[in-house]
Amino acid sequence: MIKRYSTEDMTRIWSDQNKFNTWKIVELAVVQVMSDKDIIPKESCKIIHEKADFDVDRILEIEKTTRHDVIAFLTNMAEYIGPDSRFVHMGMTSSDLLDTSLALQCKEAGEIILEKLIKFKDVLKENAIKYKDTFQIGRSHGIHAEPITFGLKNALWHEEIDRHIKRWKQSLEVISVGQISGAVGTYQHIDPEIETLVCDKLGIDAETVSNQVIQRDRHADYLLNLSLIGATIEKISIEIRHLQRTEVLEVEEYFLKGQKGSSAMPHKRNPIVTERMTGFARLLRSNALAALENVALWHERDISHSSVERIILPDSTTLMDYMLNKMIFLMKNLYVYPENMMKNINLTNGLIFSQEVLLALVKSGITREDAYEFVQANAMRVWKEKKDFKELLKEDKEITDKLSDEEIDGLFNLDKILININKIYKRIGIVK
């Protein structure tokens, strides 16, 4: 990931230093378990643990010759350990080390993402409560429909992130799997019990069956769920972008002191964060597609997946960490303009209450078809003549024969929608 969008946590996790350190942790765990099982001498185990080390630059130098990163790593470790290094990597294949270590890195990155998802959900809950009674026009097909509240919009996002949290926890279980099964996964040179004990030490599950690699449906699941989270972030971002349009201006991204919107137009305050989120969501989906392509490998393995994963796993987790950081800050500091929301509610001269009128007429005894015709006829006049919907209704004999002026007035009441919004909030546990 380029430095511009890199986060400190993810940069550390996916650094060469941490990668090789994770490799060392895995190799030492295997050595320890084998020593406990009297497969290798305990004195050798002690020496290996005391002397095991590596140098990133030296590994990369060796790799120029070996053209094999694991062998380069083991060679460098042997330079530190000495003769007892013969017990390191015993019975293992490269993928045992690579895939188990990758699981540890993915788990660590995933736990950071989970923590951020929970924070994001909490911010959305705060906004849902804060703006529960803040009226806003609901839109279908981009056209004014009926009133909602801005709190309800946040409550909807809150619930979607909650589903992501549940799915992501499952993805962490799926990805947190290691293998120490040897070449092609037969355990010919290493007992399955070793694998179980090693994975227990590392805090992950042992793969139930593998070939030479852990199967890539696990990694595809991980990246697909990242892309799904990204899709929700994009959905929220697009909503904010639409609501920030000059002619709407119901909400607006924060604009910090000293910030500039345009190199040419000093007045501009652009939705740059949410536009960036939309772009990143595209990248996450692309990376998820690459992960799906990695599932089908030749026979017991090939390495067509490994070069892809060196990019898509660090990049996708780093992007998600960055995106969640930005969205948490954005939603905590979002500019909300209730007065503009109310102005837009009134923009159509009362048309948004047409269903209220329709249902009242139906309840009065008129057929739905006739009621619809009467209401629509007046609504079309509002569109064409820019007149007040309520006043036109009071002038229409077909309407006033069934509804009094007082009854019509009562239909144009925003507070009525709060009754069932409260029920929604209780149902999802935002309020008691």
HELIX and SHEET records of a PDB file:
HELIX    1   1 LYS A    3  TYR A    5  5                                   3    
HELIX    2   2 GLU A    8  ILE A   13  1                                   6    
HELIX    3   3 ASP A   16  ASP A   36  1                                  21    
HELIX    4   4 LYS A   42  LYS A   51  1                                  10    
HELIX    5   5 VAL A   56  THR A   66  1                                  11    
HELIX    6   6 ASP A   69  ILE A   81  1                                  13    
HELIX    7   7 PRO A   83  PHE A   87  5                                   5    
HELIX    8   8 SER A   94  LYS A  130  1                                  37    
HELIX    9   9 PHE A  150  ILE A  175  1                                  26    
HELIX   10  10 ALA A  183  GLY A  185  5                                   3    
HELIX   11  11 PRO A  192  LEU A  202  1                                  11    
HELIX   12  12 ASP A  217  LEU A  243  1                                  27    
HELIX   13  13 ILE A  272  GLU A  293  1                                  22    
HELIX   14  14 SER A  304  LYS A  332  1                                  29    
HELIX   15  15 PRO A  338  ILE A  345  1                                   8    
HELIX   16  16 ASN A  346  THR A  348  5                                   3    
HELIX   17  17 LEU A  351  PHE A  353  5                                   3    
HELIX   18  18 SER A  354  LYS A  363  1                                  10    
HELIX   19  19 ARG A  368  GLU A  385  1                                  18    
HELIX   20  20 PHE A  389  GLU A  395  1                                   7    
HELIX   21  21 LYS A  397  THR A  400  1                                   4    
HELIX   22  22 ASP A  405  LEU A  411  1                                   7    
HELIX   23  23 LYS A  416  ILE A  428  1                                  13    
SHEET    1   A 2 PHE A 135  SER A 140  0                                        
SHEET    2   A 2 ILE A 143  THR A 149 -1                                        
SHEET    1   B 2 VAL A 177  GLY A 178  0                                        
SHEET    2   B 2 ASP A 205  ALA A 206  1                                        
SHEET    1   C 2 VAL A 251  GLU A 252  0                                        
SHEET    2   C 2 TYR A 335  VAL A 336 -1                                        
END                                                                             
